[in-house]
């Protein structure tokens, strides 16, 4: 009630100035509290959509490469995959030396042992094996050795 009487005591020109000032304050508040956050959210959403589209393109490209790699590997081997040969080649490519490699009688699985090898290199090798699409890891045992960062690995791999 005091505010109303205070405003009524002002001259019409002062009342008009107060009303205009109140309008400016309201516009600024609407801008700062409503419009600005909506514009920022829209920009963030557009960025997320752009990132998702780039990821989708990368995944589609990798999927195409995977399909062509699988087709060429199947065509190159005539459909038969020798697990022992694949393991020896992939280990040699990373500089690993297989201590023992014992294929099963039906040649569908292989027991492998690596002595005193770098854990990082073993993990990279196991990643390559799993992602090659030719073999699955059935069992894995890692044992530490005296050399820091190195392990002894025993594993059984099965062809897909």
N, C-alpha and C positions, 0 to 999 in steps of 0.2 A: 504494500500500500504506500509506503514511503517513496518508493521508486516512481510510482505513478504521479504523486504530487510533485516530486522533484522535477519530472519531465514537464508537467503542466505549468510549472513556474517559469519555464524557459520561453523565450520568444519563439514565434513560428519558424524563423530562420534557423535558430539553434536546434529546434526540434527536428527540422529537415536534415541538418548536418548530423545529428545523433542517429537518425534513421538511416542515412546513407552509410555512416560508419558501421552501424550494426549489420547492414547488408554486406559490406565488404568483409567484416569479420566472419559472417556466416559462409560466404563464398570460400574464404581461405580455409575455414574448418572443414567444409565439405571436400575441398580439394585434398587437404592433408590427411583426413581420416577415411575418406571413401575412394576418391578417384585415383590418387597416387598408388595406394596398395593394389588396386585392381590392375593398373597399368603394369606394375612390377610383376604381379602374378601372371599376367598375360605374356610378358617377355620371358619369364622363367619357363612357362609351359611351352612356348615356341622353341626355346633352347633344348628342352627335354625331348621334344618331338624330333628336332634335328639330330640330336645324339642317338635317339632310337633308330632313326632312318639310316644313319651311318653304320650303326651296329648291324642292322638287318642286311645292308649291302655287303658288309664284311663277312657275315655268316653265310650268305648266299654264295659269295665268291669261294669261301673255304669249302662249302658243301660241294660245289662244282669240281674243285680240285680233288676232293676226297673221292668223288664218284669216278673221275678220270684215273686217279691213282689206283683205285681198287680194280678198275677195268683193265688197266695196263699190267698190274701185278698178276691178275688172274690169267690174262692172255699170255704173259711172259713165262709163267710156270706151268702152263698147260693144265691148270686147275689143281695140281697136286703140290702141297706145301710141305717141305721137309723142315720140321721144327728145329732140329739140331743145326741145320745149315743156316736158317734164319737167325738163330740166336748167336751163332759164332760170328756171322757177318755184322750184326748190329753191335755186338760187344766190341769187335775189332774197330769199328768206326769211331767208337768213343774212347778207344785206348784201353779197354778192359781186357784182362786175360782170364779166361775161364779155366779154373783149376780142374774141375771135373764136369763132364756132361754125359749123363746116362739116359739114353732114350728108352722108353717103355717098349715092350715086345711088339705092341701093335703100332708103334711109331706115332701115337696120338698125343703122348705127353713126354716131358723131359725133366729129369732132375738135374739141377745146375748148382755148382758151388763156385764161389769167388772168394779168394783169400786176400785179406788186407788191402781193400780197395776203398777209394774215396766215397763217402756217403753221398755227396752231391752227384758224382758221376753215376753211381748206382741208381739213384732216384731218377736221373735223366734217362738212363737206359730202361728202367722199368716203365717209365712214362711212355717212351717210344714203343716198347713192346705192347702195352695195353692199347695204345692208339693206332697201332699198325693194322688192327682188325684181324690179325692172324692168330693171336694167342691170348689166353687169359691166365692170370696168376692164380693158381689153386692154393698154394701155401707159401709162406715167406717167413724166414727166421733171420734176424739180424743179431750178430754178436759183436760186442765191442772188442777192439784189439788195443795194444799198447800205443800205437800211433794215434795221436789226436785227430779226430775227424774221419778215421778209417774204421771199417767194419769187415766182418766175415759174413758172407751171405749164402744161405741155403734156400733154394726155392724149387717149387714144382710148377711147371707151366704146361698148359693143355692147349692144343690147337683147336681153333673154332670150326 
